[in-house]
Amino acid sequence: MVEASESETVELDGNGEPKRNFRRVLEDRAETAEAKASELEAQVTQMQRTEAFRAAGIDPADTRQSYFVKGYDGDVDPDAIRAAAEEAGFLGGTQAAPQRSMQSIPGTGEAVTFRQELLAQQRIADAGVQGQPVVQPGLNDRIYSTKSEDELMALMRSEGYEFNVQG
């Protein structure tokens, strides 16, 4: 016997070459095969999940719908996925779940849902973005007709513009 390392010994055959330890080789191969099989099973499961979402009409590459894909942990049946996505408002079939939170509008006695309030706020924001500032008609002509800097400053202050010029 020849010492190979501190913990294992290697037997030599008649030619002086080490004998192969077939048991260790088979154990290593089995361990490698199990790891690869586990990895492939995970890949197949992920592909089946992705295909189920696609069959339900959800595109996992869409940034908005990817949030639903990441958060969904229910049944991987396309019909169940579609129903959950429609209920959550990720697909256009129906709106979000039935509106439960109602608020009363102060002074009117009317009740509105959270979604109605959100849509109203969005319309107000959109109107503000699309609107242009109100400019008095003929302001440019009056600016051009000023003769001095003081006259221009007085005109602009009368229109509501303030200047903070130092120097």
Secondary structure by P-SEA (a helix, b strand, c coil): cccccccbbbbbccccccccaaaaaaaaaaaaaaaaaaaaaaaaaaaaaaaaaaaaccccccccaaaaaaaccccccaaaaaaaaaaaccccccccccccbbbbcccccccccaaaaaaaaaaaaaaaaacccccccaaaaaaaacccaaaaaaaaaaacccccccc
